Amino acid sequence: MRRIAVCPGSFDPVTLGHLDIITRASRLFDKVIVLISRNAGKAQPSFTATERMLMIEAVTRDLDNVVIDILDGLLADYVRNVGAVAIVKGLRAVSDFEYEFQMALANKKLYAGAETVFLTTPAENKNLSSSVVKQIAYFGGDISHFVPGIILDDIKQRLVNDN
Ligand code: PNS
């Protein structure tokens, strides 16, 4: 049986932290679907879903069993429809836990056929988030330690405050 995992997130934009989780998930499962999803609790994204998809495509090109998709709906429905056995998320710190635990429980209630699997991030990614990347880029700071080099210019062009 092919074991499919879904790796959902806003990816606005994708960071080295996301790439680490996607890469490790790709070693654990036969196929990984990176799923660009809407977080109803977050403000309007900075990048369109298509832009985010193109950036993820660029940084996962070497991972043969990784594909990318865009979700406009409930994660649990998508997971059921594709027959995935796992939802893979990264856990950075204790502060992530409460929120992630809530989502894992809700998703399990909506669809019991998949498990949420948490991968702990390495220490260097502990404080890394798309929001931090956006803040630094906006003020012209160096984000090369936080995002894959291949998408550095795409992010800078969009986010640097040139007023
Ligand atoms: O990267 P994020 O913003 O922390 O990811 C959160 C995300 C997008 C995975 C979550 O908001 C989500 O699953 N959205 C899809 C809609 C849905 O199913 N919401 C209910 C989850 S309990």
Residues whose N, C-alpha, C, O or C-beta is under 5 A from the ligand:
A	BS01	PNS	P8 G9 S10 F11 S37 R38 N39 A40 G73 L74 L75 A76 M103 A106 N107
